[in-house]
Amino acid sequence: MRYTRPFSMGAVRDGRALTLTLVGELDMESADEVRRVTGGLLEGVSAVEVDCSSLVFIDSIGISSLAHLVTLAAREGVEVRFNFSERVLRVLETSGLIERLRSPLAAAGRPANAV
């Protein structure tokens, strides 16, 4: 049996910067919420920081919802940066999906767990 932790998402806007905090399990049950909510938050924003350090689980549908955010943001000229827990980062690197989450507008020189 897998340990489960309910998903929650918070958003804080500071000027043109937006911080999203994702907690728990980002999976097929919670990914639609991420897609639905994040699209409407990009207006007037120049950068989005997505704090995924409290995610305990992510599946392919969850990864897809984050990639969708990167695609939407790129269309709007918004840079997206992620901060992952080591556990989630390992899944992304092992699967080869980490590249799908790199923002075309991203700056170099980030910590190892940042994308």
C-alpha positions as CSV (number, residue, x, y, z in Angstrom):
1,M,0.0,0.0,0.0
2,R,1.3,3.4,-1.0
3,Y,1.3,6.3,1.5
4,T,-1.0,9.0,0.2
5,R,-1.1,12.7,0.9
6,P,-4.0,14.8,-0.5
7,F,-3.1,17.3,-3.2
8,S,-3.3,21.0,-2.6
9,M,-2.1,24.0,-4.5
10,G,-1.5,27.6,-3.5
11,A,-0.8,30.7,-5.5
12,V,0.8,33.9,-4.3
13,R,1.3,36.9,-6.7
14,D,3.9,39.6,-6.0
15,G,3.8,42.2,-8.7
16,R,4.6,40.4,-11.9
17,A,5.9,37.3,-10.2
18,L,3.7,34.3,-9.3
19,T,4.6,31.5,-7.0
20,L,2.7,28.2,-7.1
21,T,3.1,25.7,-4.3
22,L,2.1,22.1,-5.0
23,V,1.8,19.7,-2.1
24,G,1.0,16.0,-1.9
25,E,0.4,13.8,-4.9
26,L,0.2,15.2,-8.4
27,D,-1.4,12.4,-10.3
28,M,-4.3,11.7,-12.7
29,E,-6.8,12.8,-10.0
30,S,-5.2,16.2,-9.4
31,A,-3.7,17.1,-12.7
32,D,-6.9,18.6,-14.2
33,E,-7.0,21.0,-11.3
34,V,-3.4,22.2,-12.1
35,R,-4.4,22.6,-15.8
36,R,-7.6,24.4,-15.0
37,V,-6.2,26.8,-12.4
38,T,-2.8,27.7,-13.8
39,G,-3.9,28.8,-17.3
40,G,-5.9,31.6,-15.8
41,L,-3.1,32.8,-13.5
42,L,-0.6,33.8,-16.3
43,E,-2.1,37.1,-17.3
44,G,0.2,40.0,-16.4
45,V,2.9,37.7,-15.0
46,S,6.5,37.7,-16.3
47,A,7.8,34.8,-14.2
48,V,6.3,31.7,-12.4
49,E,8.1,29.8,-9.7
50,V,6.6,26.4,-9.1
51,D,7.5,25.0,-5.7
52,C,7.2,21.2,-6.0
53,S,9.4,20.5,-3.0
54,S,6.5,19.1,-1.1
55,L,5.2,16.7,-3.8
56,V,5.5,13.2,-2.5
57,F,4.4,11.5,-5.8
58,I,4.0,12.4,-9.4
59,D,2.8,10.3,-12.3
60,S,2.9,10.8,-16.1
61,I,-0.3,12.7,-16.1
62,G,1.0,15.0,-13.4
63,I,4.2,15.6,-15.4
64,S,2.0,16.3,-18.4
65,S,0.1,19.0,-16.5
66,L,3.4,20.7,-15.6
67,A,4.6,20.5,-19.2
68,H,1.3,22.0,-20.3
69,L,2.0,25.0,-17.9
70,V,5.4,25.4,-19.5
71,T,3.8,25.5,-23.0
72,L,1.1,28.0,-22.0
73,A,3.7,30.2,-20.3
74,A,6.1,30.1,-23.3
75,R,3.2,31.4,-25.6
76,E,2.7,34.3,-23.2
77,G,6.5,35.0,-22.8
78,V,6.5,33.9,-19.2
79,E,9.5,32.1,-17.7
80,V,8.7,29.1,-15.5
81,R,11.0,27.6,-12.9
82,F,10.5,24.5,-10.9
83,N,11.9,23.5,-7.5
84,F,11.6,19.7,-7.0
85,S,12.2,17.4,-4.1
86,E,15.0,15.0,-4.7
87,R,12.5,12.1,-5.0
88,V,10.5,13.7,-7.7
89,L,13.6,15.1,-9.5
90,R,15.0,11.5,-9.6
91,V,11.8,10.2,-11.3
92,L,11.9,13.0,-13.9
93,E,15.6,12.4,-14.6
94,T,15.3,8.6,-14.8
95,S,12.3,8.8,-17.1
96,G,14.0,11.4,-19.4
97,L,11.1,13.7,-18.9
98,I,13.0,16.5,-17.2
99,E,13.7,18.2,-20.5
100,R,9.9,18.6,-21.1
101,L,9.8,20.9,-18.1
102,R,12.7,23.2,-19.1
103,S,11.3,26.7,-20.0
104,P,12.5,28.0,-23.3
105,L,13.0,31.3,-21.4
106,A,14.9,29.8,-18.4
107,A,18.1,31.2,-17.1
108,A,21.2,29.1,-16.6
109,G,23.0,28.5,-13.3
110,R,20.2,26.9,-11.2
111,P,20.6,24.6,-8.3
112,A,20.6,20.8,-9.1
113,N,17.0,20.4,-8.0
114,A,15.8,23.4,-10.0
115,V,14.6,23.2,-13.5
